[in-house]
């Protein structure tokens, strides 16, 4: 800042000297200091995070510090909150996730942990499910004990062990229903099944979700004469 003032004063003196020499009147402009004021910007509250979580009567909530445990008829789950957010129990019985500090990370964690907590409450009370469909000649699925056996056109059948906490049902040998109380585990196991033979875009053969829309492609046309 000092160097800029000295250089500016030197330039003013030089212009004044040249002005007197040439008979021109040069007016000097006084230098003023510019001060910057920092203003704290408050993060906006997440639209998802500010929504309350309704707890059914058959679900038990246990809170200890940053830890929360949810127990219901289908299972039990636990979650640890980061220091940026916290969960409170209202008089009506609903849960409310709040921010502990006003930072960008707290704003991100607010909506995320509200969704995770709601998934836990819904999971232990109602559960989640994913439906898959096998499309193709000879494609079928069967249950052998705790293993899911898939015939997907390979030289050998695909055998998959069903993890704990997951239930699998096979309907009409071509429809698979994956259910459980943990939404993440249900989605991961369904994605693993689909990964063995994803639907191809020409004839639609493969394993797809029941509500999945496969974009079809037109096959190569024959050589025109």
N, C-alpha and C positions, 0 to 999 in steps of 0.2 A: 504494500500500500504506500510506504514511504517512497520507494523508487518511482512509483507512478506519479506521485505529487511532485517530486523533484524534476522529472522529465517534463511534466506539464508546465511547471514554472519556467524552465529553460526555454521551452517552445514559446511561451508567452513573451518572455524578454526578447527572444530573437525576432518574433513578429513585430513587437513594438519598435525595435531598432530599425528594422527594414521599413516600417511604416513612416518613422520620422525621416529616414533618408529619402524616401520617395514622396514625401509630402502627404502621406495618407494617415488619417487619424484611426488608430486601432484601439478598440475598447477591450479591456480585460474582463473576463467572466469569473466571478468568485467560485471557488470549489466548495461543494457541500457534501457532507458525508451521508451515505445511504445505509440505513440500518435495516436488517432483515428480521422479521418477527416470525418465529416458528409457532405454528398452531397445531395442536394435537387433533388428529382426525379420528373420530369415533367410528368403529367398524359397524356395519349394518348387521342387524340380527337376522339369523337364518330363518327363512319362512318355514322350513321343515322342523328346525330345532325348537322353535317356540310353541309348537303344537303339543298339547298334553297327551300322555299315554294312558289309555283307559285299562284298568286291571280287572279282569273277571273275578268272580267270587271264588272260583276253584283254583286260583293262583296265589301262592304265598311269596312275598317279597321280603328279603333280608338284606339290610344295608349296614355296612361297617366301614366307615371312612370313605375311601374311594372304591371299595369293592361292593358289588351287588350280586345277590344270588336269587334266581327265579326258579320256583318249583311248582310243577303242575301235574296233572294226571298222566301226561305223556313222557315226562322226564324232568331233569334238573340241569340248569345252565348257570354259569357264572361269568362275570365280566369285571375288569378293572379299568376304571376311568383314569385318563391322564390328568395332570394338575390343572390344565386349562379349563376343564369343565367339571361340573358336579351334578348330582341328582338329588331332588328333594321329593318328599311325599306330602301331598296336599291333604286337607281335611276330607275332601271327597273321596280319597283313596287313589286318585290318579297320580302318576309320576310326572315330574317336570324337570327337564334337563336345562341347566343354566350355565352361563359362562362365568368363570372365576376371575378372568382378566380380560382386558380389551386389547387383543392382538389379532393379527391375521390368522395365526394358527388356531387360536381359540374359536374364531368364526368358522374355520373349516371343521374342527372337531365337534362343534356344536350340533350340526345337522347329522354328521356321521354317527355319533354315539346315540343320538336320539333314535335313528333308524335301527341300529344294532339292538338297542334295548327293546324297541317295539317288536322286532323279529323274535327276540327271546320270549316275550310275553305271548305272542301269537303262536309260536312254535310249541311251547309246553302245554298250551290249552287246546289248540285246534290242529296244529301240525301243517306241514307243507308237502306238496307232491309235484312230481314231474312225470309227464306221460310221453312215451316215445313210441314210434311206429316203425316196423320193419317193412320195407318195400323192395321186392325182388323175388324172382323165381327161386324157390328152395330156401329162402331166408326164414328162419324161425328161431324161437327162443324157448328154453325149458329151464325148470328149476330142479336141481339135484341136490337135495339137502340144503346147505347154506351157500351153494355155488349157483351162479347164473351161467348157463351154457348157451352160446350163440353159434348158429350156423350162418355164416355170412359169405359163403363162396370161396373160402380158403380151403387148402388141402387138409386142414384139421379144424376141429371146433374150438372156439374161443371160450375159455373157462375163467370166470371172474368170481372171486370170493366177495360175498356181501359183507361190508364192514358193520361193526356194532352200531346200534342206534338207527339202522336203515332197514326198512322193510321193502321187499320187492315182490310184485305180483305179475303173473303173465296171463294175459287174456287172449284166447284164440290163437295162441302160438306166434302172433305177430305184433302184439301190443304189450308194452312193458310199463308198469306203474311203479315209480320209485317214491317212497314216502318216508317221513321222519320228522323229528322235532327241531333239528338243526338245519336251517335253510342253506347254509354254506355246504354242509356235507351232502345234502340231497342234490344240490346243483352240481357239485363236483363229481359225484358218482354218475349222474345222468350224462354229464359231458364226457366222462371216460368211456361210457358205453357208445355214445355217438362217434367218438374219435376213431373207433375201430373201422367204421365204414361210413364216412360222411356222404350225404346225398350228392350224386353227381348231376350236373345241370342238363344233360341230354335226355335221359330217360327217367331221371328222378330216383334211381335205385340207391338204396343205402338205408341208414338209420337216421331218422329225423324226429324232431319234437312234434307232438301232435298239432300244435298251433303254429308250426314253422311254415313259412312260404318259401319254396325253392324257386328261384328265378331260372327258368328254362332257356336253353339256347337251341337255335336251329342247327340241325346236323349239316355236315358238308354235302352240298349238292353234287350230283354226278357231272361228269365232263360233258359240256354242251357240244353238240355236233354242228 
